[in-house]
Amino acid sequence: MMVMMPGCLISDDCARQELAKWQADRDTWAETLPVMSFFSQFLMLSPITDQHFGSASTDGKFLYFCPRYSATLTEESRLYLQAHLIWHCVAGHLTAPLVASRHRWHLACDHEVNTLLLALGVALPVDAPLFPVCVGRNAMEVYRWLEGHPDTSLEVTADTHPAELWWHLPNAQPDVRVAMLWRHRAHLIAKETNGLPERVAKFCEVR
């Protein structure tokens, strides 16, 4: 299903083609990775062709992506990006604390999510933020560790951080109630320990 956003034309062929790809990825998860299939149902796919938005992000209700950006992705990188955005929701990254460096916070959140994706067997792009020495640390601990990074501008992110989405899409405001819903979903899935790696189950349990 496509959603009409103010000032956006999303009925073009590119938007439809890219939307079909993202939906097909979900259909694949239904057979290969049930936890991803479970979480993905709570995010409505929404192509956005507004010229001010050229990435992908989520507000916990919709998963927004720029069709032109999506068309540049390989199948593997698109699968990763959708999974990455879903786990931003699960990990509680829809809002953000007051920090001195938003980019450093985004990298810390990306690292936290990417370690979970690795545990789930999701392939990461070679440039996905991941700091081996920080595996097992939470986002705030990684954020503090990154203060000693020689140049965090060299680290790239594939998405727009959910807590900054409002800057690009003013109607996508952070909603604490939505964040709490995702916390509840994480607790529910934590009980399905037979289908989850232990590390992922424990993360969801303490969310």
N, C-alpha and C positions, 0 to 999 in steps of 0.2 A: 504494500500500500504506500502510495506517495502522498506527502503532505504539502499543502500550499502554504508558503511562508510569505509575509509581506515583502513586496519588492523582488520576489524570486520567480523565475519562470522555470519550472521543472518538468515540463511535458515533452521536452525534446528527446530525440532518439538516444543520445548519449546517456542521459539520465536514466532512461528505462533500461538500457543495456547494462549499465553499471549496477543498478538496483538488482537486476536479475542475478548478477554475480554474487552480490552480498547475501542474497537469499539462498542461493545454491550452496554457499559455504555453510549456512545453518542447516540445510538439509543433510549435508555430509556429516555434520556433528551429531545429528540424531542417531546415526549408526556407529560413529567412531568415538565420540567424546560426549557422553550424556550430560556431564556437568555443564559443558558449554551450551548444549541444546537447552537445558533448563534455564540458565541465566539469560540466554539471548532472547527468549520469548518476552521478556519484560522491557525490551528496547525496540521501539518502532523505527524501522529504517526510513531515513528522510534525506533524499538528495537535495543539496542546496547549491544553486547556481548563482547566488549573489556574488558580485565581483569582489566583495570585501572578505569573502570566506573561501580559502583555497586549501583547506586541510580536512581533518576529520576530528570529531569530538562527540561528547555526550553530556546531557544534563541529567541523566538517570532515568529519563522517560523516552527520549528519542536518541537514536544514533545518527548524527549528522555527518554527511560526507560530501565533498565537492566532486561531482562526476568527472571533471577534467583531471583532478588529482588522482582519483580512483583509477582512471584509464591508464595512468603511468605505472601502476603497481603490478608486480607479478602476482600470480595466484598465491604463492607462499607469503609474500609480504602483505597481501590483502587479508588473508586468513589471520596472520599475526596481528594486524592492526585492529581487526574486529575483536579478536580475543583480548587484546591489550586494553581496548576501551571498556569492554565488559568488566574486566577485572579492576579497572580504575573505580568502577561503581562498587564492586564487592569490597575493595580495600578501603573505602571511605574517602576517596579523593575528590568527591563532588564539591567539597568546600576546602579551604586552605587556611592555615594559620597566618598571622602577620609575620612575614619573614623579610629579611633584607634583600634577598635575591630570589625573584620569582623563577628565573631559569634554573637556578640550583635546586629549588624545591621541585620543579618539574622533573629534573633528572633523578632526584631521590625517589620520587613517586614512581617514575618509570622503572628504576632499578627494582623497587619492591615488587611491582607487578611482574616484571620479567623473570624474576627468580621463581615466582609461582607458576608462570607459564612453562618454564623449563621443567619443573617438577611434573607438570601435566603432560609433557611430551610435545608441546607446541614449539615448532622451529622458530628461532629468532633470526632476523636479518643480521648481517655481520656488523652493522653499525648501531644496533639496538643498545641503549644504555644498560650496561651491566658491569659492576665493579666486584670482581671475584673476592677481594678481601672483605667485602661488606655483606656477603651472603649470610642471611640469618638476622641482619639488623633491620630495624624498622625505618620508615622514611625519615623521621626526624634525626635518627642516629646517622643515617647516610648523608643527610643534608649537612650536619655538622662536620662529618668526615670530608665532604667535598670542599669545605672552606680551605683545605690545604691543597686542593687540586691546582696544578700550575696554570691551567687555562680552560675553564669549563665551557668557553665559547666553542671549543673544538668538538664538544659533544653535541650530537644532534638529536632532535626529537621528531617523531613521525606524526604527531598529533598536536592538537591544541589542548592544553590542560583544561579539564572540566571547570575548574574554578575561575578560569579566564574567558570562558565561552561567551559570557554576557557582553564582552567588549566587541565581539564580532556579530553576535546575534542578540540584540537587546532583550528580546522576549524570553530568552533562555536564562532566566535568573536562578541562582542556587536556591534550592528548596530543602530545608532541614528535614521536612517530613519524608521526602523522597529518599534522602540519605538514610533515615531510620528504617525505611522499608527494605533497603538493600542490606542493612545490618541484620535485619530479621531473616532475610533470605539466606544470608551467609550462615547464620546459626542453624537454619533448617538443613542446609546441604551438609553441614558439618556432621550431622547425625548419620549420613550415608557413608560411613567410613570405609565400607567394603569397596566403594567405587572411587575413592579418592586416595592419593598419596598421603601418607601420615602428616607430612609437613603442611600440605595444603589444608587438610582437615583441621589441624590445630590452629592454623591462621584464621580460618573461618570461625572456629569456635570462640576465639577470644576477641573477635571484631566487636 
